[in-house]
Amino acid sequence: MGSLIDITFDDPLWLLLGLGLPLIIWWYLKKYRKNQVTLVYAAPPLVKVRKSFKQRTIHFPFILRCLALVFFIVAMARPQGFIGDEDRNTEGIDIVFALDVSWSMVAKDLLPTRLEVAKKLCIDFIKERENDRFGLVIFSGEAVSKTPLTLDHKRLMERVKNVQPGTLLQGTAIGLGLGTAVARLEASKSKSKVIILLTDGEDNAGEITPMTAANLAASKGIRVYTVGIGTRGMAESFYGLDYRGEIIYDFAPVNIDEATLTEIAKTTNGKYFRATDNNSLENIFREIDVLEKSKLKTTEQVNRPDIFYWFVLAGGVLFVIEVILRLTYYRSMI
């Protein structure tokens, strides 16, 4: 539980000026003793001299001056404060991307390609969720875990950015990709575990069927959001590579096993989406972002208004009072 009244400083280094106060006090006392007149008596005086109120409070103006200086120093440190609590209890979500990197993902029905659009939206998704851990699995004819669960979002985004097609065996092993992502989340202690599976094809490789992997995910309490990427009908798709290694394109039918992807999502209490263009894929990520919010428990008032002017006002009032007293009531003594 936070304090009822909390004050922080925007420029706390100014407070170091307060270290000079002892030197000012030392200089003042030294000067005061030097100005004192010492009376020497041949014998003890018959009448005891009593100090007046003015004499007993001779240092009062100086004390006011020091207090005014303290307030001015605090004001320069830019104090900020609020009344209320600022307790925050954040519980992030563990999320693994299972990203299809087969050659079909270079199709241009999503510009510049399906894979590039998916990568960009994965990166944007990561940027918006600073409390969550992310991992990355890529698959085509085989599956590889590229990054374990991490809060090092900068490194992860670099890994996503550098993902390229054609680096794994050909094919589309959806079950193997999903199973590898489940293995990444298996040891997670997070209460919320999610896989975002992005593919544009049908399962045609790997030793694990998609539904076997889906049932395994469900048994581990892992939700799977499946995303089928690609237009319906024909698309400008990968045909092969020329002698220079450049991609050759040709129009080909888009075949996505939507029934299996829907069943995977249903089995794991997730949801299936179909992305037929750039905007729809972007909207899908937004919807997943809404569905999988990190759990925040907080009773805070984040607004921290500047309150330095109160310290300036207090210091100014004390300084004015000090000047008035020094020029009037204590004028004959200072």
C-alpha positions as CSV (number, residue, x, y, z in Angstrom):
1,M,0.0,0.0,0.0
2,G,1.4,3.3,-1.0
3,S,1.5,6.4,1.2
4,L,-1.5,8.8,1.4
5,I,0.6,11.7,0.2
6,D,3.6,10.9,-2.1
7,I,6.1,13.3,-3.5
8,T,8.8,12.7,-6.1
9,F,11.3,15.0,-7.7
10,D,11.7,15.6,-11.4
11,D,15.3,17.1,-11.0
12,P,16.5,15.8,-7.7
13,L,20.1,16.8,-8.3
14,W,19.2,20.4,-7.3
15,L,18.8,19.1,-3.8
16,L,22.5,18.8,-3.6
17,L,22.6,22.6,-3.1
18,G,21.3,21.9,0.4
19,L,24.8,20.6,1.3
20,G,25.9,24.3,1.3
21,L,23.6,25.2,4.2
22,P,26.0,24.1,6.9
23,L,28.7,26.3,5.4
24,I,26.3,29.3,5.4
25,I,25.4,28.7,9.0
26,W,29.1,28.4,10.0
27,W,29.9,31.7,8.2
28,Y,27.0,33.5,9.9
29,L,27.9,32.4,13.4
30,K,31.5,33.3,12.9
31,K,30.5,36.7,11.7
32,Y,28.1,37.1,14.7
33,R,30.7,36.2,17.3
34,K,33.2,38.6,15.7
35,N,30.7,41.5,16.0
36,Q,29.9,40.9,19.7
37,V,31.2,43.5,22.2
38,T,32.8,42.1,25.3
39,L,32.4,44.1,28.6
40,V,35.1,43.5,31.2
41,Y,34.1,44.2,34.9
42,A,36.6,44.8,37.7
43,A,34.2,42.9,39.9
44,P,31.0,41.0,39.3
45,P,28.2,43.4,38.5
46,L,25.7,44.1,41.3
47,V,22.8,43.9,38.9
48,K,22.3,40.9,36.7
49,V,21.8,42.1,33.1
50,R,18.8,40.4,31.5
51,K,18.5,40.0,27.8
52,S,15.5,41.5,26.1
53,F,13.2,39.5,23.8
54,K,14.8,41.2,20.8
55,Q,18.2,40.0,22.0
56,R,17.0,36.5,22.7
57,T,15.5,36.3,19.2
58,I,18.3,38.0,17.3
59,H,18.8,34.9,15.1
60,F,15.2,34.7,14.0
61,P,15.6,36.6,10.7
62,F,18.6,34.4,9.8
63,I,16.5,31.2,10.5
64,L,13.8,32.6,8.3
65,R,16.3,33.2,5.5
66,C,17.6,29.6,5.8
67,L,14.1,28.2,5.6
68,A,13.3,30.3,2.6
69,L,16.5,29.0,0.9
70,V,15.5,25.4,1.7
71,F,12.1,26.0,0.1
72,F,13.7,27.5,-3.0
73,I,16.1,24.6,-3.4
74,V,13.2,22.1,-3.1
75,A,11.3,24.1,-5.7
76,M,14.2,23.9,-8.1
77,A,14.1,20.1,-7.8
78,R,10.6,20.2,-9.3
79,P,8.6,18.3,-6.7
80,Q,5.6,16.4,-8.0
81,G,2.9,14.7,-6.0
82,F,-0.6,13.2,-5.7
83,I,-3.0,12.1,-3.0
84,G,-3.8,8.4,-3.3
85,D,-2.2,5.0,-3.8
86,E,0.1,3.8,-6.5
87,D,0.3,0.0,-6.0
88,R,0.6,-2.0,-9.2
89,N,0.4,-5.7,-9.5
90,T,1.1,-6.8,-13.1
91,E,0.7,-10.3,-14.5
92,G,2.0,-10.8,-18.0
93,I,1.0,-13.4,-20.6
94,D,3.3,-15.9,-22.2
95,I,2.8,-15.8,-26.0
96,V,4.5,-17.9,-28.7
97,F,4.3,-17.1,-32.4
98,A,4.2,-20.3,-34.6
99,L,5.0,-18.7,-38.0
100,D,4.8,-20.6,-41.3
101,V,7.9,-19.8,-43.4
102,S,7.2,-22.1,-46.3
103,W,7.7,-20.8,-49.8
104,S,4.0,-20.2,-50.3
105,M,4.2,-17.4,-47.7
106,V,6.0,-15.2,-50.3
107,A,2.7,-14.9,-52.3
108,K,1.8,-11.3,-53.1
109,D,-1.9,-11.2,-52.4
110,L,-0.8,-9.4,-49.2
111,L,1.7,-6.7,-50.0
112,P,4.6,-6.9,-50.2
113,T,4.3,-10.6,-49.3
114,R,2.2,-12.6,-46.8
115,L,5.3,-13.3,-44.7
116,E,6.5,-9.7,-44.6
117,V,3.0,-8.5,-43.5
118,A,2.8,-11.2,-40.8
119,K,6.3,-10.3,-39.5
120,K,5.5,-6.6,-39.3
121,L,2.3,-7.2,-37.4
122,C,4.0,-9.6,-35.0
123,I,6.6,-6.9,-34.3
124,D,3.9,-4.3,-33.8
125,F,2.0,-6.7,-31.5
126,I,5.1,-7.2,-29.4
127,K,5.7,-3.4,-29.0
128,E,2.3,-2.9,-27.5
129,R,2.6,-5.6,-24.8
130,E,5.6,-4.7,-22.6
131,N,4.5,-6.9,-19.7
132,D,4.3,-10.1,-21.7
133,R,7.0,-12.7,-22.6
134,F,7.2,-13.8,-26.2
135,G,8.8,-16.7,-28.0
136,L,9.1,-17.6,-31.7
137,V,8.8,-20.9,-33.6
138,I,9.1,-21.1,-37.3
139,F,8.0,-24.1,-39.4
140,S,7.6,-25.4,-43.0
141,G,8.5,-29.0,-43.5
142,E,10.1,-29.0,-40.1
143,A,9.9,-26.8,-37.0
144,V,12.6,-24.8,-35.2
145,S,12.4,-22.8,-32.0
146,K,14.1,-19.5,-32.8
147,T,13.7,-17.7,-29.5
148,P,12.6,-19.0,-26.0
149,L,10.2,-17.0,-23.9
150,T,11.8,-13.7,-23.2
151,L,11.1,-10.1,-22.1
152,D,14.0,-9.0,-24.3
153,H,11.6,-7.6,-26.9
154,K,14.3,-5.8,-28.8
155,R,16.2,-9.0,-29.5
156,L,13.0,-10.9,-30.3
157,M,11.9,-8.3,-32.8
158,E,15.2,-8.6,-34.6
159,R,14.8,-12.3,-34.8
160,V,11.3,-11.9,-36.3
161,K,12.5,-9.3,-38.7
162,N,15.3,-11.6,-40.0
163,V,13.1,-14.6,-40.6
164,Q,13.3,-15.7,-44.2
165,P,11.5,-18.4,-46.3
166,G,13.4,-21.4,-47.7
167,T,15.6,-21.9,-44.6
168,L,13.9,-25.2,-43.6
169,L,12.7,-28.3,-45.4
170,Q,9.9,-27.8,-47.8
171,G,6.4,-28.6,-46.8
172,T,3.8,-27.3,-44.2
173,A,4.1,-29.2,-40.9
174,I,1.4,-27.4,-39.0
175,G,1.2,-30.1,-36.3
176,L,4.9,-30.1,-35.8
177,G,5.0,-26.3,-35.6
178,L,2.2,-26.2,-33.1
179,G,3.7,-29.0,-31.1
180,T,7.1,-27.2,-30.9
181,A,5.3,-24.1,-29.6
182,V,3.5,-26.1,-27.0
183,A,6.8,-27.5,-25.8
184,R,8.1,-23.9,-25.4
185,L,5.1,-23.1,-23.2
186,E,5.0,-26.3,-21.2
187,A,7.4,-25.2,-18.5
188,S,5.8,-21.7,-18.2
189,K,4.3,-20.9,-14.8
190,S,2.2,-18.1,-16.2
191,K,-1.5,-18.4,-15.6
192,S,-2.2,-17.3,-19.2
193,K,-0.4,-19.1,-22.1
194,V,-1.2,-18.4,-25.7
195,I,0.0,-19.5,-29.2
196,I,-0.7,-17.5,-32.3
197,L,-0.4,-19.9,-35.3
198,L,0.0,-18.2,-38.7
199,T,-0.1,-20.4,-41.8
200,D,-1.4,-20.2,-45.4
201,G,-1.6,-23.9,-46.2
202,E,-2.6,-27.4,-45.4
203,D,-0.7,-29.8,-43.1
204,N,1.3,-32.1,-45.4
205,A,4.5,-32.9,-43.4
206,G,5.8,-33.8,-40.0
207,E,5.2,-36.6,-37.6
208,I,2.6,-34.9,-35.4
209,T,-0.9,-34.2,-36.7
210,P,-2.4,-30.8,-36.0
211,M,-5.2,-32.2,-33.8
212,T,-2.7,-34.2,-31.7
213,A,-0.8,-31.0,-31.0
214,A,-4.1,-29.2,-30.4
215,N,-5.1,-31.8,-27.8
216,L,-1.7,-31.5,-26.1
217,A,-2.1,-27.7,-26.0
218,A,-5.5,-28.0,-24.4
219,S,-4.2,-30.4,-21.8
220,K,-1.6,-27.8,-20.8
221,G,-4.1,-25.0,-20.6
222,I,-2.8,-23.3,-23.7
223,R,-5.1,-21.3,-25.9
224,V,-4.3,-21.3,-29.7
225,Y,-5.4,-18.5,-32.0
226,T,-5.1,-19.8,-35.6
227,V,-4.8,-17.4,-38.5
228,G,-5.3,-18.6,-42.1
229,I,-3.4,-16.2,-44.4
230,G,-4.3,-15.7,-48.1
231,T,-7.0,-14.7,-50.5
232,R,-9.8,-17.0,-51.6
233,G,-9.3,-18.3,-55.1
234,M,-6.1,-17.6,-57.0
235,A,-3.0,-15.7,-55.8
236,E,0.3,-14.7,-57.3
237,S,2.3,-17.5,-55.6
238,F,5.8,-19.0,-55.5
239,Y,6.6,-21.2,-58.5
240,G,10.3,-21.7,-58.2
241,L,13.8,-20.1,-58.3
242,D,15.7,-19.0,-61.4
243,Y,19.4,-19.5,-61.9
244,R,20.1,-16.4,-60.0
245,G,18.1,-17.5,-57.0
246,E,15.3,-15.0,-57.8
247,I,11.7,-16.1,-57.0
248,I,9.5,-17.0,-60.0
249,Y,5.8,-16.2,-59.5
250,D,2.8,-17.8,-61.1
251,F,-0.9,-17.7,-60.2
252,A,-2.0,-20.7,-58.2
253,P,-5.1,-21.7,-56.1
254,V,-5.0,-20.9,-52.4
255,N,-5.7,-24.0,-50.3
256,I,-6.1,-23.5,-46.5
257,D,-7.5,-26.2,-44.3
258,E,-9.9,-23.9,-42.5
259,A,-11.8,-26.8,-40.9
260,T,-8.6,-28.1,-39.1
261,L,-7.6,-24.6,-38.1
262,T,-11.1,-23.9,-36.7
263,E,-11.0,-27.2,-34.8
264,I,-7.6,-26.4,-33.3
265,A,-8.9,-23.1,-32.0
266,K,-12.1,-24.6,-30.7
267,T,-10.3,-27.5,-28.9
268,T,-8.0,-25.0,-27.1
269,N,-10.7,-22.4,-26.3
270,G,-9.1,-20.0,-28.8
271,K,-10.4,-18.6,-32.1
272,Y,-9.9,-19.0,-35.8
273,F,-9.4,-16.0,-38.1
274,R,-9.1,-15.7,-41.9
275,A,-6.9,-12.9,-43.3
276,T,-7.6,-12.1,-46.9
277,D,-5.8,-8.8,-47.1
278,N,-3.4,-6.5,-45.1
279,N,-6.2,-4.7,-43.3
280,S,-8.0,-7.9,-42.1
281,L,-4.8,-9.3,-40.8
282,E,-4.1,-6.1,-38.9
283,N,-7.6,-6.2,-37.4
284,I,-7.1,-9.8,-36.4
285,F,-4.0,-8.8,-34.3
286,R,-6.0,-6.0,-32.7
287,E,-8.8,-8.4,-31.8
288,I,-6.3,-10.9,-30.2
289,D,-4.7,-8.0,-28.4
290,V,-8.2,-7.2,-26.9
291,L,-8.9,-10.8,-26.1
292,E,-5.6,-11.4,-24.3
293,K,-5.0,-8.4,-22.1
294,S,-2.4,-8.7,-19.3
295,K,-4.0,-8.7,-15.9
296,L,-3.3,-5.5,-14.0
297,K,-4.4,-4.8,-10.4
298,T,-3.8,-1.2,-9.5
299,T,-5.3,1.5,-7.3
300,E,-3.1,4.3,-8.6
301,Q,-3.3,7.9,-9.6
302,V,-0.7,8.3,-12.2
303,N,-1.1,12.0,-12.7
304,R,1.7,13.8,-10.9
305,P,1.2,17.5,-11.1
306,D,4.0,19.9,-10.4
307,I,3.7,21.4,-6.9
308,F,7.0,23.4,-6.9
309,Y,5.0,26.7,-6.9
310,W,3.8,26.0,-3.4
311,F,7.5,25.8,-2.3
312,V,8.3,29.0,-4.2
313,L,5.4,30.7,-2.5
314,A,6.4,29.5,1.0
315,G,10.0,30.5,0.4
316,G,8.9,33.9,-1.0
317,V,6.7,34.6,2.0
318,L,9.5,33.7,4.5
319,F,12.0,35.8,2.6
320,V,9.7,38.9,2.6
321,I,9.0,38.5,6.4
322,E,12.8,38.2,7.0
323,V,13.5,41.3,5.0
324,I,10.8,43.3,6.8
325,L,12.0,42.2,10.2
326,R,15.6,42.9,9.4
327,L,14.8,46.4,8.2
328,T,12.4,47.3,11.0
329,Y,12.3,45.5,14.3
330,Y,15.9,44.1,14.3
331,R,17.4,47.0,12.4
332,S,19.4,48.4,15.3
333,M,20.9,45.0,16.1
334,I,21.8,43.5,12.8
